[in-house]
Amino acid sequence: MGREDLGAGRAATDTAPGSWATPAPIRAAFFDVDGTMLSHALGTEPASTREAVSRLVAAGVTPILATGRTSYLLDLVDLTDFGGFVTFNGQLVEVGGRTIHSNPMDPADVAVAVRQSLEGRYACLFMEREGMYVNRIDQRVRDLAELAHNHYETDDVRRALTHDVYQLNLFVGPGDERLLLDECRHSKVTRWCDIFCDVMPDTGGKDAGVRLVMRELGLSPEECVAFGDGGNDVGMFGAVGTSVAMGNGNPEAKAAATYVTDHVDDDGIWNACVRLGLIDAPLWAE
């Protein structure tokens, strides 16, 4: 059964358990964090989301986190049941406690970001494996800190010239990514909201990380489902057989998804798992 047959972007109007078809029995589920597992209104996971992940494990489905965040930004999520992690939007991939992929940014491109940020063109967050730092705190940085419940510290960004950097958060509006990209040779951007964009290696992305996990676990795309809400999830949606956009997701994510579930604050993960037949239980919220 193809994506067209499933009804790309079909809204969550059919509430019957098991009413959403999948091309094969699901063995793994990939989850974005912000706006998907994590409610920004609550500053934590909805109880129904935590319970859904636990029920998936009991049903033999392996949950995998696929996020632009990394280990030191995941304290708001219960990671107990997760069998793998695709972090930095695919640049660092861990399965079963082992690192199976590490893909830092091109040093020359990082040097461009260092120079431009020191020139005061924008605020830029440099993300290393063990920590992160920003050149300045401006209104965009404060807005993201409030939205994502993060905390940012300034530091001398010239340290990025001698350390592996896996991802940048470039605090510019849509279209202004060109300030950096026009001088870079091996980087691309993806965007989750208008406050900032993620900058990563041009060989990276969540889709690349998801495919590595599938290969490591011996899974076909048809045996996997992905949940997300933003533009950085669209590639991941194309890598799996079934994709679910959150009701609060942006138009790009909804258009790319097989199905659209309820808002993260309205038990969207739980209800999607019920509709997919992965959880044998009633909808959390009618």
N, C-alpha and C positions, 0 to 999 in steps of 0.2 A: 504494500500500500504506500503510495507516494505522499509527499507533503500536500499536494493539491487535493488529494482524496480526503485527507484529514481536515482540511479547511483551515488554511493558514490564518492565524490571528483570530480564530473563532472565539467569540466572547463566552463568558461563563454563564450561559443562560440555561443549559441543561444541567440540573442539579442532581440527577440520579447517580448513585454510586456506580462506578464502573462504566459511565456513559461515554468517556473519552477513550478512543481506540489508540493502541500503539502498534507499530509494525512487528514487534516481538516482545516477549516477556522482559520486563525491565530488571536489570541486574545492578545498575549504578545510577546515582542521581547527583548531578553537579549543581551546586548552589552558589550564586552570587551572595554578597553580604549586604551592602548598603541598599536599602529600599527593597530587599528581597527577604533575607533572614532578619535583618536588623531594622526595627522601626525607629525612625528618627524622632517621631513624636514621643515614644516611650523611652528612647535611649537604651533599649535592650531588645531581646527577642520576645515576641509574643509567646505566651505559654503554649499555644497550639502549635507553634513552629517547633519548639523544643520537643514536644510530644510526638509530632509527626516524624522527626528524625529518628527518635527512639523506636517508633513503630516500624519504620523502614528497615532498620537493622534487624529487628525481630523477624521481619518477613524475608530476610536474605538479600536486601538491597543495600549496596555499599554507598554511603554518602561521601561525597568529595567536595571540598570547598574550592571555589574558583573565583578569585577576587583580585582587585587592584591593591588591596591591603597586603600586609605581610605579618609575620608572627607577633611583632611588638605592637600591632594595631588591632589585635583580635581578642582583647580582653573582654569585650562586650558580648562575645559569642561563646556558647558552650561547645567546646571542641571534642568532648569525650568520645562521641560515637563516630568521628570522621576517620576514614581509612586513607585519606590522601589530601594533599593541599597543592593547589595551583595558585601561587601568589605572585605579586608584582605583575598582574595581568599576563601570567604565563612565563615569566622569566626565571622563576624558581619553582621547581616541581618536586614534591616529596610524596612517596608512597610507602606505607608500612614503616615509617621512621627513617627511610633512606632517601637521600637526595639523588634523583635520577636525571635532573636537568638543571643547569645553571648557565644563564645567558646574560651577563652584564652588558651595559651599553658600550658603544664604541667610544674610546677615550677622547678622540678628536671632537666628537659631537658633544661630549660632556664639557670639554674645554670651551666650546662656543657658549654653552649655557652659563658657565662660570664667568666668562668675560662679560657677556651681556647683562647678567644679574649684577655684577660689580659696577657696570656702567649705569645701573639704576633703571634699566628698561622695564623690569617687571620683578615681582617676587617669584622665587623659584625654590621649591623644596627638593633637596637631593636625598635620595633614599638608598642607603646601603643595606647590606644584609642584617647588620646588627643595630642600626640606628639611622636617624634622619636629622636634617637641619635645614633651615631656611635662611636666606640672606637678609630678609627683613619681614616685619609683621605689618601688613597693610590691611585695608578693609576687606579685601577678598580673602586673605588668610584668616582673618577673624570670622568672616561669614562661614567659611568651610569648617573651622574649628567648632563653631556652634552647631552647624548642621550635622556633622559627622561625629560629634562628641570626641574630637581629638584634641591634642595639645601639641603646639609647635614651639621649638626653641631655635633661636638664631645662633649661628656659628660662622666662622670664617669658611666660606664655601670653597676656598682654594684647596681645602683638604680633599675635595673630590678629584683633584688632578692626580692624586697618588693612591686612591682607593677605588675599588669596584663599585660602580653605581648601577643599580638595576632599573631604576625608574626615576623620572622627574615628575613633579607636579608643577605645571606652568600656570601661574595665576593670571590668565588673560581671558578676555571674552572670545566668543566664537568669531573666527576669521583672523584673529591676531596671533594664532599659532605660527603664521608665516614669519613672524619676527625671528623665530628660532629655526624653523624648518628650512628657510631659504638658505641658511648657512650650514646645514647639516647634510651628510651624505648617507647615513645609515640609520636614520630614526623615523618614526612615524608617531602619530598622536591618535588618541581616542578620547571621547568625552562622555562623562556621565551627567554633568550639569553645566550651567553657563558660568559658574564661578571659576573653574579651572579645567585643564585637560591633563591627561596622563601622556607622558612622552616615554617611548620604549624603543628597543631595537626593531628595525624594520622586518626582522625575521620572527618576531615574537607575536604575542597576542594570546588571549584565552583559548582560542581555537587550537593553537599549536600545543599549548599545555594539556588541554583535554585529550588531544589525540595521543600524546605521549602516555598519559595515564591509561587510556584504553588499550594501547599496545602492551603496556606493562602488566595489566590485569587480564589480558586475553579477551577483551570485549569488542564486540562489533558496535558501530554507531546505533544500529537498530535496538540494541539492548540498553541504551542510555537515554536519560532525560535530563534536560538542563532547565534551570529556573533563573530568571534575571529580570532586570527592569530598565537597563540603560543601553546606550550606544555601544559600550565596550562589551556587551553580552551578545551582540548580533553575530559576530564570528563564531562564538561558542554554539549558538543556536544552529548554525549551519554544519557543525561538526557532529551533531547527534541526530538520532532518528526522531526524537520528540522534544519539543521545546515549549516552555510555558512562560509567558510574560505576566508580570504582576499587574493588577488593576491600576496601580499607581505608576506603572511604567511609562516611558516616553513613547511617542508615536512610532519612532523607528523600531524600538524593541517589539512593540505590539504587532507591527506590520510583518516582522520577520518570524514571529512565533507561530507554532502550530496551534496553540490555545492561549487564551487570556483568562487568568483566574481573578479572584477578588483582590482588593487592596491588601497590602501587608498588614494593616491594622484591622482588617476584617477577616483574618484567618486564611489568607490567600494560599499559603503553602499547604496547610492541612486540607483545605477543601479541594485543591488540585489533586493531592495524593488520593483522596477518596474518589474523585471523578475518574482518575486514571486506574482505579482498582488496585492501587498499591497498599491502601489501608482499608481494612474491612470494618468500617465504622460509619456512623452518620456524619453528615456535614457538621462542622463545629458551630457555624452560625447560619441559620436559615434565612 
